[in-house]
Amino acid sequence: MHDFVEWFRQAAPYIHAFRGRTFVIALGGEVVRDGKFATLTHDINLLTSLGVRLVVVHGARPQIDARMAEKGLEPQYLHGLRVTDAETLTCVIQAVGQVRVEIESWLSMGLANSPMANADIRVSAGNFITAQPMGVRDGIDLQYTGEVRKVDTTAIRYRLDDGEMVLLSTLGYSTTGEVFNVPLEDVATKTAIALRADKMLFLFGQDGVVDLKGELLNELTALEAEQFLAEHPDANEDIRLYLPCAIRAVRQGVARAHLISHHVDGSLLMELFTHDGIGTMISRDALENLREASIDDVGKLIALIEPLEEQGVLVKRGRELIEREIHRYSVLEHDGKIIGCVAMHPFPDSNMAEMACLVVHPDYRDENRGEELLKHIEQRARQQGIRQLFVLTTRTAHWFLERGFVQATVDALPMEKKELYNYQRRSKVFIRQIGKSGS
């Protein structure tokens, strides 16, 4: 029970942040074929109840293949694209219709004592995608295989504003009345870009992007993702298909793109509502940002430092004091969440500065972020012509000794600070010289 309470508390910031946001979720026909959509429906219902605006894009590849097999037709592909002739198109239309009906039936459930109890998910589907033929590629006519030409964002937003979930298939319609079979990833990516979605999520058969050691890469910038593809030409077929789409999306206005496994029950919720997620998240730029604090950060700063104040690690600071001295603070953000802070109090007459309130959130302490904050303060001090940095600490003496600080006496402090020294707390004093070159 305690673990549940802690998880729910950690999820609270995400719940607040996601309300009113637009997510595009793409899933292949395998999710429906394997019966996974039943449990995924519960998660979609939860997101809807939290005020997330959802666009779900579904594929139907295995269902299409099954229809073709029934008719004795052999699938043909070119670089992963299905060659869609007239007979194949008939199978595509039938299979897509079948999947859509199954999805809508699951979303219509409202059984008592189930996660779908009192669910009121209204689904809107229609001709939101205008398509055009891909034409001839490498000498092969793809015929009724198409690509997205236009997304009717006005109509989609109207449905979302009305509280409906929009369901898109891989069928697109041309201005001449033709029907085209459009790749799932093309529909999802161009829809997310056109809507300037906050998130695009691909549910696929892999855990995410994995390095040569078999370790999951939880976060990648667009540039890092491109480098990964260049350095791993033999990467999994799904990664080579979906990762470029994620890169394109974040570079064209989508805030975040995610690659997560549809094999893990609850993977959607774990990716969205936990710190590290369960798959790979791609962003346009680095997720971490070290910046000067503003008055809007006060509440988050208090939440970050309060646990250490209660433990006696930090001196208690009231809200008024933090607000008054906010210009002295710097904060480290991770994906919009403040995970670290530090303050600098200069004493120009003594050519010294105090580094205070150096804090890193417990979930982020293993990657040298404290050292990053220290270097930031050293740089600020150096810019002001300060040559000595000092700290007062009761618990972390070794951390500072390992980084070049030398223990000193209270008498070494600037007079103003010495007069305020708390002899009951008996904090130890450490000083570090700041060279002009940062040595």
C-alpha positions as CSV (number, residue, x, y, z in Angstrom):
1,M,0.0,0.0,0.0
2,H,2.9,2.4,0.8
3,D,4.4,1.8,-2.6
4,F,1.1,2.7,-4.2
5,V,0.8,5.9,-2.2
6,E,4.4,6.9,-3.2
7,W,3.8,6.1,-6.9
8,F,0.6,8.1,-6.9
9,R,2.3,11.1,-5.3
10,Q,5.1,10.9,-7.9
11,A,2.5,10.7,-10.7
12,A,0.6,13.8,-9.5
13,P,2.8,16.3,-11.4
14,Y,2.3,14.4,-14.6
15,I,-1.5,14.2,-14.0
16,H,-1.6,17.9,-13.7
17,A,0.7,18.6,-16.7
18,F,-1.2,16.3,-19.1
19,R,-4.7,17.7,-18.6
20,G,-5.8,19.3,-21.9
21,R,-2.8,18.0,-23.8
22,T,-3.0,16.2,-27.1
23,F,-1.5,12.7,-27.5
24,V,-1.3,10.7,-30.7
25,I,-1.0,7.0,-30.0
26,A,-0.2,4.6,-32.8
27,L,-0.6,0.8,-32.5
28,G,-0.4,-2.0,-35.0
29,G,-3.0,-4.5,-35.8
30,E,-1.1,-7.1,-33.7
31,V,-2.3,-5.4,-30.5
32,V,-5.9,-6.1,-31.5
33,R,-5.2,-9.6,-33.0
34,D,-3.3,-10.7,-29.8
35,G,-6.1,-9.5,-27.5
36,K,-3.9,-6.7,-26.0
37,F,-6.3,-3.9,-26.8
38,A,-8.7,-5.1,-24.1
39,T,-6.3,-4.1,-21.3
40,L,-5.0,-1.1,-23.3
41,T,-8.6,0.2,-23.3
42,H,-8.5,0.5,-19.6
43,D,-5.4,2.8,-19.8
44,I,-7.0,4.8,-22.6
45,N,-10.1,5.3,-20.4
46,L,-7.9,6.5,-17.6
47,L,-6.1,9.0,-19.8
48,T,-9.4,10.3,-21.1
49,S,-10.8,10.7,-17.5
50,L,-7.7,12.7,-16.7
51,G,-8.5,15.2,-19.5
52,V,-6.0,14.0,-22.1
53,R,-7.1,14.7,-25.7
54,L,-6.5,11.4,-27.6
55,V,-6.0,10.6,-31.2
56,V,-5.5,6.8,-31.7
57,V,-4.1,5.6,-35.0
58,H,-4.5,1.9,-35.7
59,G,-2.9,-0.4,-38.2
60,A,-4.2,-3.8,-39.6
61,R,-1.3,-5.5,-41.2
62,P,-1.9,-9.1,-39.7
63,Q,-5.6,-8.8,-40.4
64,I,-4.9,-7.8,-44.0
65,D,-2.5,-10.7,-44.5
66,A,-5.1,-13.0,-43.1
67,R,-7.7,-11.7,-45.5
68,M,-5.3,-12.1,-48.4
69,A,-4.4,-15.7,-47.4
70,E,-8.1,-16.6,-47.4
71,K,-8.3,-15.4,-51.0
72,G,-5.0,-17.1,-52.0
73,L,-3.2,-13.8,-52.5
74,E,0.5,-13.4,-51.9
75,P,1.6,-10.1,-50.1
76,Q,4.2,-8.1,-52.0
77,Y,6.4,-5.5,-50.3
78,L,8.9,-2.9,-51.4
79,H,11.2,-1.6,-48.7
80,G,8.6,-2.5,-46.1
81,L,5.8,-0.9,-48.0
82,R,2.9,-3.1,-49.1
83,V,2.2,-3.0,-52.9
84,T,-1.5,-2.5,-53.0
85,D,-3.3,-3.6,-56.1
86,A,-7.1,-3.6,-56.5
87,E,-7.6,-7.1,-55.0
88,T,-5.3,-6.2,-52.1
89,L,-7.1,-2.9,-51.5
90,T,-10.4,-4.8,-51.1
91,C,-8.7,-6.9,-48.3
92,V,-7.3,-3.7,-46.8
93,I,-10.7,-2.1,-46.6
94,Q,-12.3,-5.2,-45.1
95,A,-9.5,-5.7,-42.5
96,V,-9.4,-2.0,-41.5
97,G,-13.2,-2.1,-41.0
98,Q,-12.9,-5.2,-38.9
99,V,-10.2,-3.7,-36.6
100,R,-12.1,-0.4,-36.3
101,V,-15.3,-2.2,-35.1
102,E,-13.3,-4.3,-32.6
103,I,-11.6,-1.2,-31.2
104,E,-14.9,0.7,-30.9
105,S,-16.6,-2.2,-29.2
106,W,-13.9,-2.4,-26.6
107,L,-14.1,1.3,-26.0
108,S,-17.8,1.1,-25.5
109,M,-17.6,-1.2,-22.5
110,G,-18.9,0.0,-19.2
111,L,-19.2,-3.1,-17.0
112,A,-19.7,-2.5,-13.3
113,N,-16.8,-3.4,-11.1
114,S,-14.3,-3.1,-14.0
115,P,-11.8,-0.4,-15.0
116,M,-14.4,0.6,-17.7
117,A,-17.2,1.2,-15.2
118,N,-19.0,4.5,-16.0
119,A,-16.6,5.0,-18.9
120,D,-18.0,7.5,-21.4
121,I,-15.6,7.4,-24.3
122,R,-17.2,8.8,-27.4
123,V,-15.3,7.8,-30.5
124,S,-15.2,9.8,-33.7
125,A,-13.9,8.4,-37.0
126,G,-14.1,9.8,-40.5
127,N,-12.3,10.9,-43.6
128,F,-9.8,13.1,-41.7
129,I,-6.8,12.0,-43.9
130,T,-6.4,13.2,-47.5
131,A,-4.0,10.9,-49.4
132,Q,-2.2,10.7,-52.7
133,P,-0.6,7.8,-54.5
134,M,3.1,7.0,-53.8
135,G,3.5,6.3,-57.4
136,V,6.3,4.3,-59.0
137,R,9.4,3.6,-56.8
138,D,12.4,1.6,-58.0
139,G,10.5,0.8,-61.1
140,I,7.6,-0.7,-59.2
141,D,4.1,0.9,-59.2
142,L,2.8,0.8,-55.6
143,Q,-0.7,1.4,-57.1
144,Y,-3.2,2.0,-54.2
145,T,-0.4,2.5,-51.6
146,G,-0.6,6.1,-50.7
147,E,0.9,8.8,-48.4
148,V,-0.7,11.5,-46.4
149,R,-1.2,14.7,-48.3
150,K,-3.3,16.6,-45.8
151,V,-4.6,16.2,-42.3
152,D,-8.0,17.9,-41.5
153,T,-6.8,19.4,-38.2
154,T,-9.8,21.7,-38.0
155,A,-12.2,18.7,-37.9
156,I,-10.1,16.7,-35.5
157,R,-9.7,19.6,-33.1
158,Y,-13.4,20.2,-33.2
159,R,-14.0,16.5,-32.1
160,L,-11.4,16.7,-29.4
161,D,-12.8,20.0,-28.1
162,D,-16.1,18.2,-27.9
163,G,-14.6,15.6,-25.6
164,E,-14.4,12.8,-28.2
165,M,-11.5,10.5,-28.9
166,V,-10.5,10.5,-32.6
167,L,-9.8,7.1,-34.2
168,L,-7.8,7.1,-37.4
169,S,-7.1,4.2,-39.6
170,T,-4.5,3.7,-42.3
171,L,-7.1,4.5,-45.0
172,G,-6.7,7.8,-46.8
173,Y,-9.0,9.4,-49.4
174,S,-8.1,11.4,-52.4
175,T,-9.8,14.4,-53.9
176,T,-10.8,12.3,-56.8
177,G,-12.7,9.8,-54.5
178,E,-10.1,7.0,-54.5
179,V,-9.1,5.1,-51.4
180,F,-5.4,4.5,-50.5
181,N,-3.6,2.2,-48.1
182,V,-1.4,4.6,-46.1
183,P,1.4,3.3,-43.8
184,L,0.6,3.5,-40.1
185,E,3.7,5.5,-39.2
186,D,3.0,8.1,-41.9
187,V,-0.5,8.7,-40.6
188,A,0.6,9.0,-37.0
189,T,3.6,11.2,-37.7
190,K,1.9,13.7,-40.0
191,T,-1.1,13.8,-37.8
192,A,1.0,14.5,-34.7
193,I,3.0,17.2,-36.6
194,A,-0.2,18.8,-38.0
195,L,-1.8,19.0,-34.6
196,R,1.4,20.0,-32.9
197,A,0.8,17.2,-30.5
198,D,2.4,17.2,-27.0
199,K,3.2,13.5,-27.4
200,M,3.4,10.9,-30.1
201,L,3.6,7.3,-28.8
202,F,4.3,4.2,-30.9
203,L,3.3,0.9,-29.3
204,F,5.4,-1.6,-31.1
205,G,7.1,-5.0,-30.6
206,Q,10.4,-3.8,-28.9
207,D,11.2,-2.4,-25.5
208,G,12.6,0.7,-27.1
209,V,16.0,1.7,-28.4
210,V,18.7,-0.7,-27.0
211,D,22.4,-0.2,-27.2
212,L,25.1,-2.8,-28.0
213,K,25.2,-3.9,-24.3
214,G,21.5,-4.7,-24.4
215,E,20.7,-1.7,-22.2
216,L,17.6,0.4,-22.8
217,L,18.2,4.0,-23.8
218,N,15.5,5.9,-21.9
219,E,16.1,9.3,-23.4
220,L,17.6,10.5,-26.7
221,T,17.7,13.8,-28.4
222,A,16.9,14.0,-32.1
223,L,20.7,14.3,-32.8
224,E,21.6,11.3,-30.6
225,A,18.8,9.3,-32.3
226,E,20.3,10.1,-35.7
227,Q,23.7,9.1,-34.5
228,F,22.4,5.8,-33.2
229,L,20.8,5.0,-36.6
230,A,24.1,5.9,-38.4
231,E,26.2,3.7,-36.0
232,H,23.7,0.8,-36.0
233,P,22.7,0.0,-39.6
234,D,21.7,-3.5,-38.5
235,A,19.3,-2.2,-35.8
236,N,16.0,-3.9,-35.4
237,E,13.6,-3.4,-38.4
238,D,11.0,-1.7,-36.1
239,I,13.6,0.7,-34.8
240,R,14.7,1.6,-38.3
241,L,11.1,2.2,-39.2
242,Y,9.8,4.2,-36.2
243,L,12.8,6.0,-34.8
244,P,13.2,8.2,-38.0
245,C,9.5,9.1,-37.6
246,A,10.1,10.1,-34.0
247,I,13.1,12.3,-35.0
248,R,11.0,14.0,-37.7
249,A,8.1,14.6,-35.4
250,V,10.1,16.3,-32.6
251,R,12.0,18.4,-35.2
252,Q,8.7,19.6,-36.6
253,G,6.9,20.7,-33.5
254,V,5.9,17.6,-31.5
255,A,7.1,18.0,-28.0
256,R,8.0,14.4,-27.2
257,A,7.9,11.1,-29.1
258,H,8.0,7.7,-27.4
259,L,8.7,4.1,-28.5
260,I,7.3,1.6,-26.0
261,S,6.5,-2.1,-26.0
262,H,2.9,-3.3,-26.5
263,H,3.9,-6.6,-24.9
264,V,4.1,-5.1,-21.4
265,D,0.8,-4.7,-19.6
266,G,0.4,-1.1,-18.5
267,S,3.4,0.1,-20.6
268,L,1.5,3.2,-21.6
269,L,0.9,4.3,-18.0
270,M,4.4,3.4,-16.9
271,E,5.9,5.5,-19.7
272,L,3.8,8.5,-19.0
273,F,3.6,8.5,-15.2
274,T,7.0,7.4,-13.9
275,H,10.3,9.3,-13.8
276,D,12.3,6.9,-16.0
277,G,9.4,5.4,-18.1
278,I,9.6,2.0,-19.6
279,G,10.6,2.8,-23.3
280,T,12.6,5.4,-25.1
281,M,11.6,9.0,-25.2
282,I,12.9,11.3,-28.0
283,S,13.1,15.1,-27.7
284,R,14.3,17.8,-30.0
285,D,16.9,19.1,-27.5
286,A,18.4,17.9,-24.3
287,L,15.9,17.4,-21.6
288,E,18.0,19.0,-18.9
289,N,18.5,22.7,-18.5
290,L,20.5,24.6,-15.9
291,R,19.2,28.1,-15.5
292,E,18.7,31.0,-13.1
293,A,15.7,30.6,-10.8
294,S,12.6,32.8,-11.1
295,I,9.8,33.7,-8.6
296,D,7.6,31.1,-10.3
297,D,10.0,28.4,-9.1
298,V,9.6,29.1,-5.4
299,G,7.0,26.4,-4.8
300,K,9.0,23.7,-6.6
301,L,12.1,24.7,-4.7
302,I,10.4,24.4,-1.4
303,A,9.1,20.9,-2.3
304,L,12.7,19.9,-3.3
305,I,14.5,21.1,-0.2
306,E,11.9,20.5,2.5
307,P,12.7,16.8,3.0
308,L,16.4,17.7,3.7
309,E,15.3,20.5,6.1
310,E,13.2,18.0,8.0
311,Q,16.2,15.6,8.2
312,G,18.4,18.5,9.5
313,V,20.7,18.3,6.5
314,L,19.8,21.9,5.5
315,V,19.0,24.9,7.5
316,K,15.3,25.7,7.4
317,R,14.4,28.5,5.0
318,G,11.0,30.1,5.0
319,R,9.1,31.0,1.8
320,E,9.6,34.7,2.3
321,L,13.4,34.3,2.5
322,I,13.5,32.2,-0.6
323,E,11.3,34.7,-2.5
324,R,13.6,37.5,-1.3
325,E,16.7,35.7,-2.4
326,I,15.4,33.9,-5.5
327,H,17.9,35.8,-7.7
328,R,20.7,34.0,-5.9
329,Y,19.4,30.5,-6.9
330,S,20.0,28.4,-9.9
331,V,17.8,25.4,-10.8
332,L,18.4,22.2,-12.8
333,E,15.4,21.1,-14.8
334,H,14.7,17.7,-16.3
335,D,11.8,17.7,-18.7
336,G,10.3,20.7,-17.0
337,K,10.7,19.2,-13.5
338,I,13.1,20.9,-11.0
339,I,15.5,18.2,-9.9
340,G,18.3,20.2,-8.4
341,C,19.2,23.7,-7.1
342,V,22.0,25.7,-5.6
343,A,22.4,29.2,-4.3
344,M,25.4,31.6,-4.2
345,H,25.7,34.4,-1.6
346,P,28.6,36.8,-2.5
347,F,30.7,38.7,0.1
348,P,32.5,41.1,-2.2
349,D,34.5,42.8,0.6
350,S,36.1,39.5,1.4
351,N,36.4,38.4,-2.2
352,M,34.5,35.3,-1.1
353,A,31.1,33.6,-1.9
354,E,29.1,31.0,0.0
355,M,27.6,28.1,-2.0
356,A,24.4,27.1,-0.2
357,C,21.4,24.8,-0.6
358,L,23.1,22.4,-3.0
359,V,20.3,19.8,-3.5
360,V,19.7,17.1,-6.1
361,H,16.5,15.0,-6.1
362,P,17.1,11.4,-4.8
363,D,16.1,9.9,-8.1
364,Y,18.8,11.8,-10.0
365,R,21.9,11.6,-7.8
366,D,23.9,9.0,-9.7
367,E,25.0,11.1,-12.7
368,N,27.2,13.9,-11.4
369,R,24.5,16.5,-11.3
370,G,25.8,17.8,-8.0
371,E,29.2,18.4,-9.6
372,E,27.4,20.2,-12.5
373,L,25.8,22.6,-10.0
374,L,29.1,23.1,-8.3
375,K,30.8,24.0,-11.6
376,H,28.0,26.4,-12.4
377,I,28.4,28.3,-9.1
378,E,32.2,28.4,-9.6
379,Q,31.6,30.0,-13.0
380,R,29.2,32.6,-11.6
381,A,31.7,33.4,-8.8
382,R,34.6,33.7,-11.2
383,Q,32.6,36.1,-13.4
384,Q,32.2,38.3,-10.3
385,G,35.9,38.3,-9.6
386,I,35.5,36.1,-6.5
387,R,38.5,33.9,-5.7
388,Q,37.2,31.8,-2.8
389,L,34.1,29.6,-2.4
390,F,33.0,28.3,1.0
391,V,30.3,26.0,2.2
392,L,28.9,25.1,5.6
393,T,27.8,21.5,6.0
394,T,27.0,19.0,8.8
395,R,26.6,15.8,6.7
396,T,28.5,16.0,3.4
397,A,32.1,16.8,4.4
398,H,33.6,14.0,2.3
399,W,31.8,15.1,-0.9
400,F,33.4,18.5,-0.7
401,L,36.8,17.2,0.3
402,E,36.8,14.9,-2.8
403,R,36.2,18.0,-4.9
404,G,39.1,20.1,-3.7
405,F,37.6,21.9,-0.7
406,V,39.8,22.3,2.4
407,Q,38.5,22.3,5.9
408,A,38.9,25.7,7.6
409,T,37.9,27.4,10.9
410,V,35.0,29.7,11.5
411,D,37.5,32.6,11.7
412,A,38.2,32.1,7.9
413,L,34.6,33.2,7.1
414,P,33.7,36.7,6.0
415,M,32.9,38.9,9.1
416,E,29.2,39.2,8.1
417,K,28.9,35.4,7.9
418,K,30.9,34.8,11.0
419,E,28.5,36.9,13.0
420,L,25.6,34.7,11.9
421,Y,27.4,31.4,12.5
422,N,25.2,29.0,14.5
423,Y,27.4,27.4,17.1
424,Q,24.7,25.0,18.2
425,R,24.5,23.5,14.7
426,R,28.3,23.3,14.5
427,S,28.5,23.2,10.7
428,K,31.9,22.4,9.3
429,V,33.6,25.0,7.1
430,F,35.2,24.1,3.8
431,I,36.9,26.5,1.4
432,R,38.0,26.1,-2.2
433,Q,40.2,28.4,-4.2
434,I,38.9,29.5,-7.6
435,G,41.6,30.0,-10.2
436,K,41.1,32.3,-13.2
437,S,41.0,29.3,-15.5
438,G,38.7,27.3,-13.3
439,S,41.4,25.1,-11.8
